[in-house]
Amino acid sequence: MNTEFITEIIGYIACVSMVLGYLPQAVRTIRTRSTDDIAMSTFLLMAIGGLFFAIQGILVDNMPLLITNIFTTTSSAIIFGIKVYNDYFKNKKSKK
């Protein structure tokens, strides 16, 4: 078997695994809007890391790296946005 083909398959398996790993948290957060147990810095840094990995995927022409990190960056950004809303805006309304 061609090493390049095997490398590509491993990349796509990693892509699917990473996306499926993020998806449950993203879906749960979007549905419940509950972010009490989520560390804001974690999802901010994961979104930034994912963004830079997506850029790297473009630069090195690595489609699995690009696809994975578009999904993970989007998921992290959504979770981070809901967390910011809950921590700053929702709590301000409830304190009034």
N, C-alpha and C positions, 0 to 999 in steps of 0.2 A: 504494500500500500504506500501511496505517496505521503510523505511527512507533512507537506503543506495541507493536504486534504484532512489528515488527522488533526492537525492544529486548528483548522477551521471548524471541524466538528466539535472539538473540545471548547472552542470559543462560543459556539452557539449553545452548547449544553450549559456553560457558565452563564450565558445571557438569560436563558429560560429560568435557571435556578435563582438568579439574582432578582429578576422581575417578580417571580412567584414568591420570593422571600419578602419583598416590599409590599406586594399587593394586599395581603391581609390587613396589615397595619393601616395602610392608606384607606382601604374600604371601611374598616372599623371606625377610623377617625372621622371620615366624611359622613358616615351614617349617624354616629352617636354624638359627634362634635365634642366628645370628651377627650381632653388632653392633660388631665391632672397628673398622670403618671409618666408624662413624656418630658424629657429634658430638651429645652429649647435649643441649647447650644449643640446638642447632638444632631438634630435635624438641619440646623443651619450649616454646620460643617459638612454633613453628608451631601447637602444640596450643592455646596461650593465644590467639594471633591468630585461629585458626579458631573458637574458642569465642565470642570477641567479635564476629566477623563473623556467626556464626549468630544471636547475640542481635540484631545490627543487622538481619538478615534478617527476624526476627520483628517488630521495631519498625517497620520501613518496609514490611512486608507484601510482601517480595520472596522468592518461593518458590525461584528458582534459587540465590540467595545462601544461603538457609537450608539447602537440600539439599546443596549443595556443601560447606558448612562443617561440617555434621553428619558427612559422610563423612571429610573431611580431618582434623577434630578427633579423630574416633575412630581413624583410622589413625595419626596422630601420637602419640596417647596410648598406643596398643598398642605402637608401636615404642619410645617413651620408657620404658614399663614393662619391656619386655624388656631394654632397654639398662641400666636401673637394676639389674635382677636380675643380669644378666651381670657388670656392673662391681663390684657390691658384695657380692652374696650368693654367686654362683658362684665368684668369685675367692677369697673368704674360705674356702670349702670346699676349694679346690684347694691353698691355702697351708698347710693343717693337715696 
